[in-house]
């Protein structure tokens, strides 16, 4: 394909998405503010288009295959085939699956499949976005409009696209002093379209609000089967004074999935958050996390594990903004690359002039298992005052030959020794997850992900 043909295909892809967004807005009766938000999103996306490798934040990730692909929204009704496929996939989650009592909302191809509120106490809103927009849009109007106004439209390509398709997602509102003992579970399932249907796209908008002294754990899982699909997930979180959020994202979509996700967390004074991201599936995956420590004494922890094999590209992009004094942050991301897998870590910590007594630590470690695997690592620190304690670093390499030799001297085969070390490298991130059921699921999946020649031994 010539450069002109590629540019034409990308232009046509942008135009098709804009047309689809306008068609959605036309058939969804909505209050004026929501129609304006959608229209502004369409206009911004038409102007911006898709980012290219000439954009600094995207220079390691080529989105041309996504831009040239044709996707369509799912019909409003969930078919019997989709329902059956979604239940089969959910059953594979083991302790997190159908038998789990935790409150959950399940989507299939972007539409609500079921909502199980569990034993949520009065005053907590855990509802799908479409229902809130239909019955009480005033509960989300201020937050959605404010987030759109704060967005840097020169960079928020997919945020603008999310506004254009704003329709479904999850609204979570936790009142002051409320503490949820059990996690809240959000499951997003993608199933392949029928033989005569175009590939599906899903635009999800989540809005979480934690009032003063409240806390909760949110687990999001993305499951998928074979077949191309596109998921654009935007999650905005506001933490009140001394609020606590523990967020776990597990990405297990099919081998032809394009997944772009962004988690934005704003912290008031004393608020704290922890993010755990585990990425195993997908063709092209971009996980963005933006945390703003805009209150004195706030803190955040970012942990991530990404595993990529041939045909997979995983891009982890993080930004921690230390805007106020005495805030702290810890970041640890690890990548495991095999075959011709490609990984990216691009993390930045900004310490502003007034953010004295900042304590920030950033670490990226990557393990290369083949001669064809490749990872780009770009840790960054930007500091504008001297009263700080900050560090950052990155390492990329192969398994330690001495460690392999030591395990072999204890009777393990070369394959078993490398498997055990690879598992240990990744399991450090799993151990940081509080939920025992989530840890067990991730441990099993990490062992299953190991290549055939690194089949993991039974680990006790």
C-alpha positions in Angstrom: 0.0 0.0 0.0 1.4 3.4 -1.0 1.7 6.3 1.5 -1.2 8.1 -0.3 -3.4 5.0 0.0 -2.5 4.6 3.7 -3.4 8.2 4.4 -6.7 7.9 2.5 -7.6 4.8 4.4 -6.9 6.5 7.8 -8.9 9.6 6.7 -11.8 7.4 5.7 -11.5 5.5 9.1 -11.8 8.8 11.0 -14.8 9.9 8.9 -16.5 6.6 9.4 -16.1 6.8 13.2 -17.4 10.4 13.3 -20.4 9.4 11.2 -21.1 6.5 13.5 -20.9 8.7 16.6 -23.3 11.2 15.1 -25.8 8.4 14.3 -25.6 7.3 17.9 -26.3 10.8 19.2 -29.3 11.1 16.9 -31.0 7.9 18.1 -30.3 8.4 21.8 -32.7 11.0 23.3 -30.5 13.0 25.7 -30.5 16.3 27.6 -28.9 19.2 25.8 -25.7 19.2 27.8 -25.0 15.5 26.8 -25.7 16.2 23.1 -23.3 19.2 23.3 -20.7 16.9 24.9 -21.0 14.3 22.2 -21.0 16.8 19.4 -17.8 18.5 20.8 -16.2 15.1 21.0 -17.0 14.3 17.4 -15.6 17.7 16.3 -12.4 17.3 18.3 -11.8 13.8 17.0 -12.4 14.9 13.4 -9.8 17.6 13.9 -7.3 15.4 15.8 -7.7 12.0 14.0 -5.5 9.2 15.3 -2.1 9.9 16.8 0.9 9.0 14.8 4.5 8.0 15.7 5.4 11.7 15.1 3.6 12.4 18.4 6.1 12.0 21.2 3.6 10.2 23.5 3.0 7.7 20.7 6.3 7.3 19.0 6.8 3.7 20.0 3.2 2.6 19.0 1.9 2.6 15.5 -1.9 2.9 15.3 -2.1 2.7 11.5 -3.6 -0.8 11.6 -6.3 0.4 14.0 -7.0 3.6 12.0 -7.4 1.6 8.8 -9.7 -1.0 10.2 -13.5 -0.7 10.0 -15.6 -1.2 13.2 -19.2 -0.8 14.0 -21.3 -0.5 17.2 -23.2 -3.6 18.3 -27.0 -3.7 17.9 -28.8 -2.6 21.0 -30.2 -6.1 21.8 -27.9 -8.9 23.1 -28.3 -12.0 21.1 -28.6 -15.5 22.5 -25.3 -16.4 20.9 -23.6 -13.5 22.6 -25.2 -14.3 25.9 -24.1 -17.9 25.7 -20.5 -17.0 24.7 -20.2 -14.5 27.5 -21.4 -17.0 30.1 -18.8 -19.5 28.9 -16.0 -17.0 29.1 -17.1 -15.9 32.5 -17.1 -19.5 33.8 -13.4 -19.6 33.0 -12.7 -17.0 35.7 -12.8 -19.7 38.4 -13.3 -18.1 41.9 -14.0 -14.7 40.2 -16.6 -16.2 37.9 -20.3 -17.0 38.1 -20.2 -18.3 41.7 -18.6 -15.2 43.1 -20.9 -13.2 45.5 -19.2 -9.9 44.9 -21.4 -7.1 43.4 -20.9 -7.1 39.7 -21.8 -5.5 36.4 -21.3 -7.5 33.3 -21.2 -6.1 29.7 -21.0 -8.1 26.5 -19.8 -6.1 23.4 -20.5 -2.9 25.2 -24.1 -3.6 26.3 -25.3 -4.6 29.8 -25.7 -8.3 30.2 -26.6 -8.3 33.9 -26.2 -6.3 37.1 -25.9 -8.0 40.5 -25.8 -5.4 43.4 -25.0 -8.0 46.0 -25.1 -6.6 49.6 -24.3 -3.0 48.9 -25.3 -0.7 51.7 -27.7 2.2 51.2 -26.3 5.3 49.6 -23.8 3.6 47.3 -24.5 4.0 43.6 -23.1 1.1 41.5 -25.0 1.4 38.2 -24.4 1.3 34.5 -23.9 4.6 32.8 -26.8 4.2 30.4 -29.3 3.8 33.2 -28.0 6.8 35.1 -28.2 9.0 31.9 -31.8 7.8 31.3 -33.1 8.3 34.8 -31.0 10.8 36.7 -28.4 12.5 34.4 -27.9 15.3 36.9 -25.9 12.9 39.0 -23.1 12.8 36.4 -23.5 16.0 34.5 -21.1 18.2 36.5 -18.4 15.6 36.5 -18.6 14.7 32.8 -18.7 18.3 31.7 -15.8 19.3 34.0 -13.7 16.4 32.8 -14.2 17.4 29.2 -13.3 21.0 30.0 -10.1 19.9 31.7 -9.0 17.6 28.9 -6.0 18.7 26.8 -7.7 18.3 23.4 -4.3 18.5 21.7 -3.5 15.1 23.2 -6.7 13.4 24.2 -7.5 11.6 20.9 -9.3 8.7 22.5 -10.8 10.8 25.3 -12.5 12.9 22.6 -13.7 9.7 20.9 -15.1 8.5 24.2 -17.1 11.7 24.6 -18.4 11.3 21.0 -19.7 7.8 21.9 -20.6 8.5 25.5 -23.4 6.0 26.3 -22.4 3.1 28.4 -20.0 2.3 31.3 -20.2 2.3 35.1 -21.1 5.0 37.6 -19.8 4.4 41.1 -20.5 6.9 43.9 -19.4 6.2 47.4 -20.8 8.4 50.2 -18.7 9.9 53.0 -17.4 7.4 55.5 -18.5 4.4 53.5 -16.1 1.4 53.4 -16.8 -1.5 51.1 -15.5 -4.7 52.5 -15.9 -6.8 49.3 -14.6 -5.7 45.9 -16.8 -4.4 43.2 -16.5 -6.4 40.0 -16.8 -5.0 36.4 -16.6 -7.6 33.6 -16.3 -6.6 29.9 -16.7 -9.5 27.5 -16.1 -9.2 23.7 -17.4 -12.0 21.5 -16.8 -12.4 17.7 -19.5 -11.0 15.4 -21.5 -13.2 13.0 -20.1 -14.1 9.6 -21.9 -11.3 7.9 -21.3 -8.6 10.6 -18.5 -6.1 10.8 -16.0 -6.3 13.7 -17.3 -4.7 16.9 -16.1 -1.6 18.7 -16.9 -0.6 22.3 -16.5 2.8 23.9 -16.8 2.6 27.7 -16.9 5.5 30.0 -16.6 4.9 33.8 -17.0 7.6 36.4 -16.0 6.9 40.0 -16.5 9.4 42.8 -15.3 8.8 46.4 -16.4 11.2 49.1 -14.4 12.0 52.2 -13.1 9.1 54.2 -14.6 6.5 51.9 -12.9 3.4 50.4 -13.5 0.6 48.0 -11.7 -2.0 45.7 -12.7 -2.1 42.0 -11.8 -5.1 39.8 -12.1 -4.7 36.1 -11.5 -7.7 33.8 -11.6 -7.6 30.0 -12.2 -11.0 28.4 -12.3 -11.9 24.7 -12.3 -14.7 22.2 -11.0 -14.8 18.6 -12.0 -12.2 16.1 -11.1 -8.5 15.7 -12.5 -5.9 18.0 -11.7 -2.5 19.4 -12.2 -1.3 23.0 -11.8 2.3 24.1 -12.1 2.5 27.8 -12.0 5.9 29.7 -12.2 5.9 33.5 -12.3 9.1 35.6 -11.9 8.9 39.3 -12.2 11.7 41.9 -11.0 10.9 45.4 -12.2 13.2 48.3 -10.2 14.0 51.4 -8.7 10.8 52.9 -10.5 8.5 50.5 -9.0 5.2 49.3 -9.2 3.4 46.0 -7.7 0.0 45.2 -8.1 -0.6 41.4 -7.2 -3.9 39.6 -7.3 -4.2 35.8 -6.8 -7.6 34.1 -6.7 -7.6 30.4 -7.2 -11.0 28.7 -8.8 -10.1 25.3 -8.4 -12.1 22.1 -5.3 -12.1 19.8 -6.9 -9.6 17.3 -8.2 -7.0 19.8 -7.2 -3.4 19.8 -7.5 -2.0 23.4 -6.9 1.6 24.5 -7.6 2.3 28.2 -7.0 5.4 30.3 -7.4 5.7 34.1 -7.3 9.2 35.5 -7.3 9.7 39.2 -7.5 13.1 41.0 -6.5 13.1 44.7 -7.6 15.5 47.4 -5.6 16.0 50.6 -4.7 12.7 52.3 -6.3 10.6 49.5 -4.6 7.4 48.4 -4.9 5.1 45.4 -3.3 1.9 44.2 -3.4 0.7 40.6 -2.6 -2.9 39.5 -2.6 -3.6 35.8 -2.0 -7.0 34.3 -2.0 -7.3 30.5 -1.8 -10.7 28.8 -4.0 -10.5 25.8 -4.7 -8.4 22.8 -3.0 -7.5 19.5 -2.3 -3.8 20.2 -2.8 -2.7 23.8 -2.3 0.8 25.3 -2.8 1.3 29.1 -2.5 4.9 30.3 -2.6 6.0 33.9 -2.7 9.6 34.9 -2.6 10.4 38.7 -2.8 13.9 40.0 -1.7 14.4 43.6 -3.5 17.7 44.0 -4.0 17.5 47.8 -1.3 17.7 50.5 -0.2 14.4 51.8 -1.8 12.4 49.0 -0.2 9.2 47.7 -0.4 6.7 44.9 1.1 3.3 44.0 1.3 2.1 40.4 2.0 -1.6 39.7 2.0 -3.3 36.3 2.9 -6.6 34.6 2.7 -6.9 30.9 3.4 -10.1 28.9 3.7 -10.1 25.1 4.4 -12.8 22.6 4.7 -12.7 18.8 1.9 -10.6 17.2 1.4 -8.6 20.4 2.3 -5.0 21.2 1.7 -3.6 24.8 2.3 0.0 25.6 2.3 1.2 29.2 2.1 4.9 29.6 2.0 6.6 33.1 2.1 10.1 34.4 2.3 11.1 38.1 1.8 14.8 38.8 3.1 15.8 42.3 1.3 19.2 42.6 1.2 19.6 46.4 3.6 19.2 49.3 4.3 15.9 51.2 2.8 13.6 48.6 4.4 10.2 47.8 4.3 7.8 44.9 5.7 4.3 44.2 5.8 2.8 40.7 6.9 -0.6 39.6 6.3 -2.0 36.1 7.6 -5.2 34.7 7.5 -6.6 31.2 8.0 -10.2 30.0 8.7 -10.4 26.2 8.9 -13.6 24.1 8.9 -14.5 20.4 8.6 -11.3 18.4 6.6 -9.6 21.2 6.9 -5.8 21.6 6.6 -3.8 24.8 6.8 -0.2 25.8 7.1 1.5 29.2 6.9 5.3 29.1 6.6 6.7 32.7 6.9 10.3 33.8 6.9 11.9 37.3 6.5 15.6 37.5 7.3 17.4 40.8 6.1 21.0 40.7 7.8 24.0 42.4 5.5 24.0 45.4 5.5 20.2 46.0 8.1 20.2 48.7 8.9 17.0 50.7 7.9 14.9 47.8 8.9 11.2 47.9 8.7 9.5 44.5 10.2 6.2 43.3 9.9 4.7 39.8 11.2 1.4 38.6 10.8 -0.5 35.3 12.3 -4.0 34.8 11.9 -6.0 31.6 12.8 -9.7 30.9 13.6 -10.7 27.3 13.1 -14.4 26.5 14.0 -14.5 22.8 16.2 -12.9 20.3 13.3 -11.3 18.5 11.6 -9.6 21.4 11.9 -5.9 21.9 11.0 -3.4 24.6 11.4 0.4 24.7 11.8 1.9 28.2 11.6 5.6 28.9 11.5 6.5 32.6 11.4 10.2 33.3 11.8 12.6 36.3 11.1 16.3 36.1 11.7 18.1 39.3 11.2 21.8 40.0 12.3 22.1 43.7 15.2 20.8 45.8 13.3 19.6 48.8 12.5 16.1 47.4 13.5 12.5 47.6 13.1 11.0 44.1 14.6 8.1 42.2 14.0 6.3 38.9 15.6 3.5 36.9 15.1 0.9 34.3 16.7 -2.5 33.5 16.2 -4.8 30.5 17.9 -8.2 30.1 17.7 -11.9 30.0 17.5 -14.5 32.8 20.5 -14.5 35.2 22.8 -17.3 34.0 24.1 -17.9 37.5 20.6 -18.3 38.9 19.7 -20.8 36.1 23.0 -22.7 36.9 22.2 -22.7 40.6 18.7 -24.2 40.0 20.1 -26.8 37.6 22.6 -27.8 40.2 19.7 -28.6 42.5 18.2 -31.0 40.0 16.0 -28.9 37.8 16.1 -29.2 34.0 17.1 -26.1 32.0 13.5 -25.6 31.0 12.1 -25.9 34.5 14.8 -23.6 35.9 14.0 -20.9 33.4 10.3 -21.4 34.0 10.7 -21.0 37.7 12.7 -17.8 37.4 10.3 -16.3 34.8 7.4 -17.1 37.1 9.2 -15.5 40.1 10.0 -12.4 38.1 6.3 -11.8 37.3 4.8 -13.0 40.5 6.3 -10.2 42.5 3.5 -7.9 41.1 0.8 -10.5 41.7 1.8 -10.7 45.4 0.9 -7.0 45.8 -2.8 -7.7 45.1 -4.8 -7.9 48.3 -7.6 -10.3 47.1 -6.6 -13.9 47.5 -9.0 -15.0 44.8 -7.5 -12.5 42.3 -4.0 -13.6 43.2 -4.9 -17.2 42.7 -6.4 -16.4 39.3 -3.4 -14.4 38.2 -0.9 -17.0 39.3 -2.7 -19.7 37.3 -2.8 -17.4 34.3 0.8 -16.5 34.5 1.8 -20.1 34.6 -0.5 -20.9 31.6 1.0 -18.0 29.7 4.6 -19.3 29.9 5.7 -20.7 26.5 5.6 -24.5 25.9 9.4 -24.7 26.3 9.1 -23.0 29.7 6.2 -25.1 31.0 6.1 -24.1 34.7 6.6 -26.8 37.3 4.2 -27.2 40.2 5.1 -24.4 42.6 4.4 -24.8 46.3 
